[in-house]
Amino acid sequence: MLTGIQLLSVMAATGKTLSELAAPVQTYPQKLVNVPVKDKNAWEQYPAITDAIKDVEDRMAGDGRVLVRPSGTESLLRVMAEAKTPELVSAYVDDIVRVVQTEMGL
């Protein structure tokens, strides 16, 4: 509710419609892969995984994002990325997933 009030406040202060305020937001294709792992909380201890994530982020050059996190309920590592094209997002996620499977997959 507070978010809605804040949004209305910004609209009133700027005189802009919601669509005008949202126009600069660019949406990208997204891909999420759940990777079964032995120990979901140990992934940051694997340099090959953190290096793969950094490599993808470097290739993105600020034009996309990567999120790797353990599942809250299952023995999974969730690998998600957003990139400009479906082909890029698939390549980025697949590259990270391959490393995760090699390093700590079942």
C-alpha positions as CSV (number, residue, x, y, z in Angstrom):
1,M,0.0,0.0,0.0
2,L,2.8,2.4,0.9
3,T,4.4,1.7,-2.6
4,G,1.2,2.7,-4.3
5,I,1.0,5.9,-2.2
6,Q,4.6,6.7,-3.1
7,L,4.0,6.1,-6.8
8,L,0.9,8.4,-6.7
9,S,3.1,11.0,-5.0
10,V,5.7,10.9,-7.7
11,M,3.0,11.1,-10.4
12,A,1.5,14.1,-8.8
13,A,4.9,15.8,-8.3
14,T,6.1,15.2,-11.9
15,G,2.8,15.5,-13.6
16,K,3.6,12.4,-15.6
17,T,1.4,9.4,-16.2
18,L,2.4,5.9,-15.0
19,S,3.2,4.9,-18.6
20,E,5.5,8.0,-19.0
21,L,7.3,7.1,-15.8
22,A,7.7,3.5,-16.9
23,A,8.9,4.2,-20.5
24,P,12.6,4.2,-19.7
25,V,12.4,0.7,-18.3
26,Q,13.6,-1.9,-20.8
27,T,12.5,-5.5,-20.3
28,Y,14.8,-8.4,-21.5
29,P,14.2,-12.0,-22.1
30,Q,14.8,-14.1,-19.0
31,K,15.9,-17.7,-18.5
32,L,15.9,-19.7,-15.2
33,V,17.4,-23.2,-14.8
34,N,17.3,-25.2,-11.6
35,V,20.4,-27.3,-11.1
36,P,20.3,-30.2,-8.6
37,V,23.4,-30.0,-6.4
38,K,24.8,-31.9,-3.5
39,D,25.2,-28.9,-1.2
40,K,23.2,-25.8,-2.3
41,N,24.9,-23.5,0.2
42,A,28.5,-24.2,-0.8
43,W,28.4,-22.9,-4.4
44,E,30.4,-19.7,-3.6
45,Q,33.3,-21.9,-2.4
46,Y,33.9,-23.1,-6.0
47,P,36.2,-20.7,-7.9
48,A,35.2,-22.2,-11.2
49,I,31.5,-21.2,-10.6
50,T,32.3,-17.7,-9.4
51,D,34.7,-17.2,-12.3
52,A,32.0,-18.4,-14.8
53,I,29.5,-15.9,-13.3
54,K,32.1,-13.1,-13.6
55,D,32.9,-14.1,-17.2
56,V,29.2,-13.9,-18.1
57,E,28.8,-10.5,-16.4
58,D,31.9,-9.2,-18.2
59,R,30.5,-10.4,-21.5
60,M,27.2,-8.7,-20.8
61,A,29.1,-5.4,-20.3
62,G,26.3,-3.9,-18.2
63,D,23.6,-5.0,-20.6
64,G,21.8,-7.7,-18.6
65,R,22.1,-9.3,-15.3
66,V,22.9,-12.7,-13.6
67,L,21.4,-14.1,-10.4
68,V,22.7,-17.4,-8.9
69,R,21.2,-18.4,-5.6
70,P,20.3,-21.5,-3.6
71,S,16.7,-22.7,-3.5
72,G,15.1,-22.0,-0.1
73,T,13.4,-25.4,-0.1
74,E,15.2,-27.9,-2.4
75,S,18.7,-29.0,-3.0
76,L,19.0,-26.8,-6.1
77,L,21.0,-23.9,-7.3
78,R,18.9,-21.5,-9.3
79,V,20.7,-19.9,-12.3
80,M,18.9,-16.9,-13.9
81,A,19.9,-14.3,-16.4
82,E,18.4,-11.6,-18.4
83,A,19.9,-10.4,-21.7
84,K,19.1,-8.5,-24.8
85,T,18.1,-11.5,-26.9
86,P,16.8,-15.0,-26.2
87,E,19.9,-16.4,-27.8
88,L,22.3,-14.5,-25.6
89,V,20.3,-15.3,-22.4
90,S,20.4,-19.0,-23.2
91,A,24.1,-19.0,-24.0
92,Y,24.9,-17.1,-20.7
93,V,22.7,-19.4,-18.5
94,D,23.9,-22.6,-20.2
95,D,27.5,-21.6,-19.7
96,I,27.0,-21.1,-16.0
97,V,24.9,-24.3,-15.6
98,R,27.6,-26.4,-17.3
99,V,30.1,-25.3,-14.8
100,V,27.8,-25.8,-11.8
101,Q,27.0,-29.3,-13.0
102,T,30.6,-30.1,-13.5
103,E,31.7,-28.7,-10.1
104,M,28.9,-29.8,-7.8
105,G,26.1,-31.5,-9.7
106,L,24.6,-34.8,-8.7
